[in-house]
């Protein structure tokens, strides 16, 4: 039987889709690419914004049109929040939530037998981390999910309702998975979760640094990259430990959301812009002379409920102060059931879009300034795949894409950075020596 798995949303969803693919292969299913004909289509949905909800529904409809008689299984964050709506869509056979993905083979078998089912349960009562095996194609980079859920309940966010309370993978399980990935030849492992800096609070006061330590002695794994980090939990001790570990990449995705203290308070983020700036300074200072090549990347919401022009300008000024390596900008999306959805002063879509464009322009300028620091320097690049014009593409520790000539995939090479290249979509990369 052929099965396709379509993934929307974050790196955690991608990890879970890869794990489901591995579970299905072990049961004899053939996993095909998105868009190919299949007997079963699994749509792993996202609910971070209204647009994500809509894309999830559109993808379900697309799969039904592609294979009208196929089994359609919906899972992920949107199905967890709105299982009845998912089940009511034409063609849907089964709906599972955020904590049942390890049952995917069983669900497929029941669906093939003609049994329709809504298997979503209340995620808020879930206290046990759902272990899924780490799976990834190739031998360059693998993701390993070590945490799930969130206890923070920011006023704009629906994810705690879709993912439940914070839950951590055991250190023994992390070590076993890292040993397996090391034996499989992966040079880089990305530790991922919904709220990584909450890792360990529910299992005896462990921390993210303890999870990182599980990679000690595994010489095949050259790099440990961290997924998105929240300022909550970025204590001095944690910063000291993660920056002291040589395998940890010099790239920290530290979620900001706004550079205005009053907006941060309405968001219930629990920190000020100044406290965020202090964390950035500690991360950079830990690398001494190499501080200028430490990548601080982030997310920012444009046009949050009640945001004034002054507050928007404060975010622009704060971006210039920090000098981010890359910024992901999202116009504020109202989510039903959240506090922010009921706040006064909601901006129009046009206002949110205009402010987002200003933030995007500033972010691009800062990204180019960051890349300019690498010109003339020697950088270690993990080569991954073919690029345009016969070149190979790979990434530095700082997660900067570099184009290199005639290099073997899945290898680390040292190259001298020559220039910046901008493609037709405005994406920036670095060119190494001997590239045209």
Secondary structure, 3 states (H helix, E strand, C coil): CEEEEEECCCHHHHHHHHHHHHHHHHCCCEEECCCCCCCEEEEEECCCCHHHHHHHHHHHHHHHHHCCCCEEEEEEHHHHHCHHHHHHCCCEEEECCCCCHHHHHHHHHHHHCCCCEECCCCHHHCCCCCCCCCCCCCCCEEEEECEECCCCCCCCCCHHHHHCCCEECCHHHHHHHHHHHHHHCCCEEEEECCCHHHCCCCCCCCCHHHHHHCCCCCCCCCEEEECCEECCCCCHHHHHHHHHCCCECCEEEEECECCCHHHHHHHCCCCCHHHHHHHHHHHHHCCHHHHHHCEEEEEEEECCCCCCHHHHHHHHHHHHHHCCCEEEEEECCCCCCCCHHHCCCCCCHHHHHHHHHHHHHHHHHHHHHHHHCCCCCEEEEEEEEECHHHCEEEECCCCCEEEECCCCCCCEEEEEEEEEEECCCCCEEEEECCCC
